[in-house]
Amino acid sequence: MSYQQPGYVPQQHQQQVQHPHQQQQHYPPPPHAPQQQPLQQPPPQHQQQHQQFGNVAQAGGQHLPQQPPAPTDNGAFHGGTYSITHRDTNAVLGVTLQPGAVVRSKSGAMIHMAGSIQLTGKVKFSMKKLLTGSDMAESTYAGPGRLALGPTLFGDIITLHLDGRQSWTIGKDAFLACTADVSKEAKAQGLSKALFSGEDLFVYRVAGQGIIWLTSFGAVDRLDLQPGEQHIVDNGHLVAWSCDYRIEKAGGGTMGSLKTGEGLVCRFTGPGSVYVQTRNRDEFQAFIRASAGGGS
């Protein structure tokens, strides 16, 4: 048998069983005494099940298996290291800075930081940001020390490595933080894209050499497109993209009503990549308003 039931004693060990009140004395076994057999181990499939369900949570007296956490994103940059934990829905960006190293973040992203970190805030006023409601304030952190940054909503954090040759376009709500040598400027997109893509008239064009960290509402999928390859993304799910797209009606045909973006999609054409978020912020806000009795 692979497992022993409670109270079961093999026959070859029955003569060695003693009562708890009896004092046990240890003598060397006689030469003719049979050697004790080692306890049998559970078969491999049971060991795998034990490893898989070894960590369980109790809820109402029942044992429930816990899902394994999402993989942690660790890396390094000039002057520091980073680690993204608590993924996919409550992601936190941890950064360790060497003396003099700098990272920038959107205002209000700091969760905690070491006392040795020097924090400064800058306000960059522009008519573009005033019209679009984009953040005009950024926070700058100078090392040495550790700090933690987080997005406003629950979701994931993704890392973009910039090599100085490729630029990306990101939504105005996607920016979380970046290293010192990354540039970020507002860029106007077409009126139809501004009305129906789920993004505003102005988005961000990021370039340079370093790392930029982006946030999403929900988890993130990356779509890598070959030259001429096309992919359709529902409006309101864009995070970042390095290829062009156009707005069209879902299922083909002409553009529908100009009052809403319902039934409209973004058709991307490669080469390039697209990051999409699995949840739509506008739809979630409409759901909250409807649940609160405020209508849609």
N, C-alpha and C positions, 0 to 999 in steps of 0.2 A: 504494500500500500504506500502511496505517496505521502499521505498525511496521517497523523496519529490522532485518534479521538481522545477527548479528555478522560483521564482515568485508565486508558489502555496501556498495558505494560507487556512488552514482548516476553515470550517464555524464557529466552536466554538471559533475561535480566530480572526475573522474578525473585531469584535467590538473593539479589543484591538490594532489594527494597527494604528499608528500615523505617521504623516509626519515628516521628519527630522527637519523642522524648528519649530515644535511645542515643547514647553517645557513640559516635562513629570513630573507630580507630583505623588508622591507615597502615597496612602491612604490605610488603612487596608480594605480588601474586606468585603462587607456586609455579614451577616450570610447566606443569601439565595443565594449568588453568587456561580455558579458551579465551582468546583475545576478543575484546568488545568490538562489535561492529559499529562503524560511524553512522550517525543519524543520516537518513536519506534526505536529500534536498528535493524541494518541489521541482517538477519539470519546468523547462525553460518557458513554456507558454504561461504558466502561472506566475513565474517571476516577472515576466513582462507586464502582466496584468497588475501585479502588485506595484511595480514602478509607475505604471500609468495612472492608477487610482490611489496611490499611496497618500497623496495630499488631497484631503477631502474637507469639505465644509459641512457643518451640521446645521440643518434648518428644520425645525419642528421634529427633532429626534431622528431625522433621516440623514444619511451620508450622501452628499452630492459631489460628483467629480468636478474639480476645478479645471477650467480651460487654461492651457498654457499661455503665458503672456506673449505679446507681440515682440519680435526681436528688437533689441536695443541698437540704435544707430550711434556708433562711436567713430571719432575721427580727430584729425589734427589740422591745424592751419598755422601760418606764420605767427608765432607769438602765443600760441595757446592750443587747447584741446576742447572738444565738446562731446556731449553725450545726450541723446534723446531717449527719455524713459517714459513709463506710464502710457505707452501707446495702446490702442489707436484712438481712444476717445478722450483721454485726459493728458495729452502729451505735455511734457515739460522739457525745455532746453536748458541743460546745465553747461556752463562755460567756465573754464579755468584759464586765467590770463597770467602771463608772465609780466614782469615789470615793464611798463611802457606800452604794452599791447592794448589795442582798442577794439571794441565792437560797438555798433550802433543798433538801436532798437526803436520801435514805435513807442510813443509815449504811453505809460501805464502798463507796460509789459513785465516790469520787474516784479518777481515774487519775493525773493530775498537775495542778499549779497553780503560778502564779507566786509568788515569795517575798513579794510585796507583799500577797497575799490573807491576810485574817485568818480563820482557821478556828476555830469553836467548836462543841462538841457539847452536845446537850441530851438528857436522858432524861425522857420523859413516861410515868410509870407509870399504868396503869389496869387494873382487873380484866378489862375487855373484851380488852385486848391480851394480858394474861396468859393468859386462857383460849384465845384463838385463836392465840397464837404470833406475833402481828403485831410488827413492829419498834417498840420503845419508844424508840429513839434516832434522832435526826435530826442532821444536820450543817448548819451555817450558814456561808456564805461571804460575806465583806464585801470590796468592792473598795477600791482599784483593782487590776486585773490580769486575767489569763486563767486559766481552768481547764478541765479536761476530765472528764466524768462518763460512766460506762458501766454497763450492767446486769450481772447475775450470769451469765445464760445468753446464748447467741447468739440474736440476734433484732433487731428493728427498734425505733426510737424514734419516737413520734408526738407531735405538738404539739396541745394543746387550748387554744383562746383563750376565756377566760371574760369575759363582759361584765357580770356582776353580776345578770343576770336569769334565767339558766338554770343549773341545777345538774346535775351528773353523778354517777353511781355507778360506782366502779371496783373491781376486784378487789384483794385485799390485796397481791398480788405485782406489780401493774401500776405502782405509783407509783415514779418515779425522782427527780424534782425539781420545784420550782415557784418562782415569784417570791414576793416578800414579802407581797403582799396576797391570797394564795389561802389559804383555810381548808380543813382536812381533818379530818374527824371520823369515828369508827367508827359504823356504823349496823347495827342488827340486821335481818336478813331472816328470812322464814319458815323453819320447820324443814325443810319439804320442799325448799325452794330450797337450804338449807345442805347437805342430804344429797346432793342429786342434780344440782346445777347445775355442780359442779366448783369452787364457791366455798365459803367457810366461813360460819359463822353470822353473823359480822360482816364487813361490807364497808365501804368508805370512801365518804362523801358529800363531794364537793368543790364549793366555790362561791367567790364573790368576783370580783374583777377582776384579771386578769393572765393568766399562762400556766402550765400544768402539763404536764410531759413524762411520758409513759407508756411502758412497755416491754412487749414482747410476746415470746412464744416462737415464732420464725419471723416471717413477714411479716404484714402487717395489711390487712384489708379493712374499709371503712366502708360500712354499710348505712343509707341515709336512707329512712325510712318516712313515708308520707303518713297523714293521719288515717284510722283504721280499717284500714290496710294491715297485714298480718301476715307475719311471717317467722320461720322455724324455724332455730335454731342448735344444733348438737350440744353436749352438756354438756362442759365443760372447755375451751371455746374462747372464753370471754368475756374481754374486756379492759375495756371501758367501755360504758355505756349511759345514755340519757336518757329511756327509755320503760319501761313496766312489762312484765313477762313472767310466764308461769306454766310450771310443769313438767308435762309430759305424756309418755305413752308414745309412742315413735315408731310411726307407722302408726295411731294412734288406739287406742281401747280403754281399759281401766282400768290403773292403775299396777301395775307388775310387782313383782318381789321387792324388799323393803325392805333387802336385804343389799348390793346393788350398784346402781350407776347405769347399768348396761348397758341399752341400748335406750331411754334417756330423752333428751328434747330440751327446749329452752327455746323457747317460742312467744312472740315479741314482738309487740306491737300498737302501731302509731303513733298520734299523731305522735311523732317522735323519731328518734334515730340510735343505731346499735350499732357498736362496734368489735370485730371478731373476729380472733383469731390463727389462723394456718394450722397450728399444731402444738399438741399436747396434752401438757402437762408431765407429768401423771400417767401417761399411756400411755408416754411416753419413759422415765420412771423405772422403770416395770414392765419395759420392754424391756431396760434396763441391768441390772436385777437378774436377769432371766432369762438374759441373755448371760453374766453372771458366775457363773451356777450357783446363784443364790440363790432361784430360783423367782419366781413372781409374787405 
